[in-house]
Amino acid sequence: MVKAKRCKVAIIGDVMIDHYIIGRASRLSPEAPVPVVEVVEEEYRPGGAANVAANVAALGHDALLITPKGADAYWSMLESLLGRFNVNMCTPLALDIPTIRKTRILARSQQIVRVDWDSYVDDRYCDISSKLLSVLPSLDADVLVLSDYAKGIVSETIAKTCIKWAIERGIPIIVDPKPQHKERYIGATAMTPNKAEAELLLGRKFDERFTPGDGARMLRETLAMEAVIVTLGDEGMVLASRDETIYFSARAREVYDVSGAGDTVVASVAVARGLGLPWRVACEFATLTAGLVVQKMGTAVVTPEEVEATPEWQRLKAYFAADVDLADKPKLT
């Protein structure tokens, strides 16, 4: 942010590239009852953990993405895209598997289909964990993010070792989780599941007798975390910390696309906590940035200028100012 403190955010996780094919659809194919899309433009953007890193950097902070290096043309394209955001990269090993790619075809502002080219890291790549973890002793970061898309990078060894490392150094570690990996996140500082992920983590649905706030508190206690933040789409988000459970209303005026909004949330929470700000402030900030990013097409980032143009920023800007002591900043109510 303008005249703001900077923090260093390290991100370990599954990277991918998002591919958008945008066109017009005015007729059906004679071959099958599907629309014919006449392509107008194509676009590539960072996805997954790479989108988290891009969001951190776009907000004006230092992002270090720790990931295996790919060997195909899409990896080179992803490196170039991240370079435009000034994301630093640490690639302690190379893999001979394709870069994960997700292609979305859109017409009339509507997504028609998504095609995934997935790659999974498995036991054939047993040296990945040791090589990725080799960067920890010299890692200089204010906060560490685990961006788990269940493609194999955030293994049990990676997760548990990173959590132990962060605890020993007294820095927060924030997890963007996948429900099937629940046990490996125990002891992390916080995690940011969406509503569906939280229900899977809990093994039950939310209803009038078991609210997202109840679920967030249960997850926080079960997984021995400082906080759990459950994002609720157009209903905002709920924070369960050691001190309180608070609901935050969504800020979006108009929702265009929710793709990648979770990456923006975890990036914003990581930045706020890396600066030493309270959980309530972190969630206010994440609600603000998520409300901005869902107004854009596809996976996207939010800039300081966009943040500072919102009325909500007036409540938060003192917390991010470099020349104001945290003890002197107003308390959010």
C-alpha positions in Angstrom: 0.0 0.0 0.0 1.1 3.6 -0.4 3.6 4.6 2.3 2.9 1.3 4.0 5.0 -1.3 5.7 6.2 -4.2 3.5 6.3 -7.8 4.5 7.9 -10.9 3.0 5.5 -13.8 2.2 6.8 -17.2 1.2 4.5 -19.5 -0.7 4.8 -23.3 -1.1 2.2 -25.1 -3.2 0.8 -26.4 -6.4 1.3 -23.9 -9.3 -0.7 -23.9 -12.5 -1.5 -21.6 -15.4 -5.0 -20.5 -16.2 -5.9 -20.2 -19.9 -8.9 -18.2 -21.1 -10.4 -18.5 -24.5 -12.9 -15.7 -25.0 -15.3 -15.5 -28.0 -18.7 -15.1 -29.4 -21.4 -17.8 -29.5 -24.3 -17.1 -31.9 -25.1 -20.6 -33.3 -25.2 -24.3 -32.5 -22.9 -26.8 -34.0 -24.4 -29.0 -36.7 -22.3 -31.9 -35.2 -23.8 -31.8 -31.7 -26.2 -29.7 -29.6 -23.4 -27.4 -28.4 -22.5 -23.7 -29.1 -19.9 -22.8 -31.6 -17.5 -20.3 -30.1 -15.8 -17.9 -32.5 -12.5 -17.0 -30.7 -11.9 -13.3 -30.2 -8.9 -13.4 -27.8 -6.8 -15.7 -25.6 -5.2 -14.9 -22.2 -3.0 -16.7 -19.7 -2.8 -15.9 -16.0 -1.0 -17.4 -13.0 -3.1 -19.9 -11.1 -3.1 -21.9 -7.8 -0.1 -21.0 -5.6 1.2 -18.8 -8.4 -1.9 -16.7 -8.1 -1.4 -16.4 -4.4 2.1 -15.1 -5.1 0.9 -12.7 -7.8 -1.8 -11.3 -5.4 0.8 -10.7 -2.6 3.1 -8.9 -5.1 0.3 -6.9 -6.6 -0.6 -5.6 -3.2 3.0 -4.2 -2.9 4.6 -6.8 -0.8 7.5 -9.3 -1.4 6.4 -12.7 -2.7 8.7 -15.7 -2.9 7.2 -18.7 -4.6 8.9 -22.0 -3.7 8.1 -24.7 -6.2 9.6 -27.3 -8.6 10.6 -25.9 -12.0 8.7 -27.2 -15.0 10.3 -28.1 -18.3 7.6 -27.2 -20.9 6.5 -24.1 -22.8 3.7 -23.4 -20.3 6.2 -23.2 -17.5 8.2 -20.6 -19.4 5.0 -18.7 -20.0 4.2 -18.9 -16.2 7.7 -17.6 -15.3 7.2 -14.7 -17.6 3.8 -13.9 -16.2 5.1 -14.0 -12.6 8.0 -11.8 -13.6 5.6 -9.1 -14.6 4.2 -9.1 -11.1 7.8 -9.0 -9.6 7.3 -12.4 -7.9 10.6 -13.9 -6.8 11.0 -17.6 -7.5 12.9 -20.4 -5.8 13.1 -23.6 -7.8 15.4 -26.0 -6.1 14.6 -28.9 -8.5 13.1 -29.5 -11.9 10.3 -31.9 -12.9 9.7 -33.6 -16.2 5.9 -33.5 -15.9 3.6 -31.0 -17.7 2.7 -27.7 -16.1 -0.9 -27.9 -14.8 -3.2 -26.0 -17.1 -6.9 -25.1 -16.8 -8.6 -23.8 -19.9 -11.8 -21.9 -19.6 -13.9 -21.1 -22.7 -16.2 -18.1 -22.3 -18.8 -16.5 -24.5 -21.1 -13.6 -23.7 -19.3 -13.3 -20.4 -20.4 -16.8 -19.4 -18.1 -19.8 -18.9 -19.2 -22.6 -21.2 -16.7 -25.3 -20.3 -13.4 -25.8 -18.4 -10.8 -28.3 -19.5 -8.1 -29.4 -17.1 -4.7 -30.8 -17.9 -3.6 -32.0 -14.5 -0.3 -33.4 -13.3 0.2 -35.1 -10.0 3.4 -35.6 -8.0 3.5 -39.0 -6.5 6.0 -41.5 -5.0 8.1 -41.5 -8.2 9.3 -38.0 -7.1 10.4 -38.9 -3.6 13.2 -36.3 -3.6 10.8 -33.4 -4.0 10.1 -32.9 -0.3 13.8 -33.0 0.7 14.8 -30.5 -2.0 12.0 -28.1 -1.4 12.6 -28.2 2.4 16.3 -27.5 1.8 15.4 -23.9 1.4 13.9 -23.5 4.9 17.2 -22.9 6.9 18.0 -19.8 4.8 14.5 -18.6 4.2 13.8 -15.0 5.2 10.0 -14.5 5.6 7.5 -12.8 7.8 4.8 -15.4 7.0 4.6 -18.7 5.2 1.6 -19.9 3.1 0.8 -23.5 2.1 -1.3 -23.4 -1.0 -2.7 -27.0 -1.3 -4.5 -27.9 -4.5 -4.1 -31.6 -3.9 -1.7 -32.1 -6.8 1.1 -33.5 -4.6 3.4 -30.6 -3.7 2.1 -30.0 -0.2 2.8 -33.5 1.0 2.5 -34.6 4.6 6.2 -34.2 5.0 6.2 -30.7 3.5 3.2 -29.6 5.6 4.4 -31.0 8.9 8.0 -29.8 8.5 6.9 -26.3 7.4 4.5 -26.0 10.4 7.3 -27.1 12.8 9.7 -24.7 11.2 7.3 -21.7 11.4 6.5 -22.4 15.0 10.1 -22.6 16.0 10.8 -19.2 14.3 7.6 -17.6 15.7 6.2 -16.7 12.3 2.6 -17.4 11.2 1.8 -20.2 8.7 -1.4 -19.9 6.8 -3.0 -22.9 5.0 -5.3 -22.8 2.0 -6.5 -26.4 2.5 -7.9 -29.5 0.8 -10.2 -31.5 3.0 -8.6 -34.9 2.3 -5.4 -33.6 3.9 -6.9 -32.4 7.2 -4.6 -34.1 9.6 -1.4 -32.7 8.1 -2.4 -29.1 8.9 -2.6 -29.6 12.7 -0.7 -26.8 14.5 -0.7 -24.3 11.6 -1.5 -20.8 12.6 -4.7 -20.6 10.5 -6.5 -21.9 7.4 -9.0 -20.4 5.0 -11.4 -23.0 3.7 -14.5 -22.1 1.7 -17.9 -23.2 2.8 -17.9 -26.5 0.9 -14.3 -27.4 2.0 -15.2 -26.6 5.6 -18.2 -28.9 5.5 -16.0 -31.7 4.1 -13.4 -31.0 6.8 -16.1 -31.3 9.4 -17.9 -34.2 7.9 -21.3 -32.5 8.1 -23.4 -29.8 6.5 -24.1 -26.4 7.9 -27.7 -25.6 8.9 -29.6 -23.4 11.4 -28.4 -25.6 14.3 -24.8 -25.9 13.1 -23.6 -22.6 11.6 -20.4 -21.8 9.8 -19.3 -20.0 13.0 -19.8 -23.2 15.0 -17.9 -25.2 12.4 -15.0 -22.7 12.3 -14.7 -22.9 16.1 -14.7 -26.7 16.0 -12.0 -26.8 13.3 -9.9 -24.3 15.2 -10.0 -26.4 18.3 -9.6 -29.8 16.6 -6.6 -28.7 14.5 -5.0 -26.6 17.3 -4.9 -23.4 15.3 -5.0 -19.7 16.3 -7.8 -19.0 13.9 -10.0 -20.5 11.1 -11.5 -18.3 8.5 -14.4 -19.8 6.5 -15.3 -17.9 3.3 -19.0 -17.9 2.5 -19.2 -16.5 -1.0 -21.8 -13.7 -1.3 -22.4 -14.1 2.5 -18.9 -12.9 3.3 -16.7 -14.8 5.8 -16.6 -15.9 9.4 -13.6 -15.8 11.7 -13.1 -18.0 14.7 -10.1 -17.0 16.8 -9.2 -17.7 20.4 -11.0 -14.6 21.5 -14.1 -14.3 19.3 -16.2 -15.5 16.4 -17.2 -12.7 14.0 -19.1 -12.6 10.7 -17.9 -10.2 8.0 -20.4 -9.1 5.2 -19.3 -9.5 1.6 -18.2 -6.2 0.0 -18.7 -6.9 -3.7 -21.1 -4.6 -5.5 -21.3 -6.8 -8.5 -20.0 -10.4 -8.8 -18.5 -11.2 -12.2 -16.3 -14.3 -11.5 -15.3 -16.0 -8.3 -12.4 -17.9 -9.8 -9.3 -17.4 -7.7 -11.1 -15.4 -5.0 -9.8 -17.8 -2.4 -6.2 -17.1 -3.5 -6.8 -13.4 -3.0 -8.2 -14.1 0.5 -5.3 -16.2 1.7 -2.8 -13.7 0.2 -4.5 -10.8 2.0 -4.7 -12.6 5.3 -1.0 -13.6 5.0 0.0 -10.0 4.3 -2.0 -8.7 7.3 -0.6 -11.3 9.7 2.9 -10.9 8.3 2.6 -7.2 9.3 1.5 -8.3 12.8 -2.0 -7.0 12.4 -5.0 -8.5 14.4 -7.2 -11.2 13.0 -10.2 -8.9 12.8 -8.1 -6.4 10.6 -6.9 -9.3 8.5 -10.5 -10.4 7.7 -11.7 -6.9 7.1 -8.8 -6.5 4.6 -9.5 -9.9 3.0 -13.2 -9.1 2.7 -12.3 -5.8 0.9 -9.9 -7.4 -1.6 -12.1 -10.4 -2.3 -15.0 -8.0 -3.0 -12.8 -6.2 -5.6 -11.4 -9.3 -7.3 -14.7 -11.0 -7.9 -15.7 -8.1 -10.0 -13.1 -9.1 -12.5 -13.0 -11.8 -15.1 -11.1 -15.0 -14.1 -8.2 -15.3 -11.7 -7.0 -11.8 -11.1 -5.2 -9.5 -8.6 -6.0 -6.3 -6.7 -3.8 -3.3 -6.7 -3.2 -0.8 -3.9 -4.8 1.9 -5.9 -8.0 -0.1 -6.2 -8.0 -0.8 -2.5 -7.4 2.8 -1.5 -10.3 4.0 -3.7 -12.8 2.1 -1.5 -14.7 3.6 1.4 -13.8 0.6 3.5 -10.1 1.5 3.3 -10.7 4.5 5.5 -11.3 2.1 8.4 -8.1 0.1 7.7 -5.4 2.4 6.4 -4.0 3.4 9.7 -3.1 -0.2 10.4 -1.0 -0.4 7.3 0.8 2.9 7.7 4.5 2.5 8.1 4.8 5.5 10.5 2.1 4.6 13.0 2.7 2.2 16.0 0.2 -0.6 16.2 -0.6 0.3 19.8 -1.8 3.7 18.6 -4.1 2.5 15.9 -7.8 2.6 16.4 -9.7 -0.5 17.4 -12.1 -1.9 14.8 -15.7 -2.4 16.1 
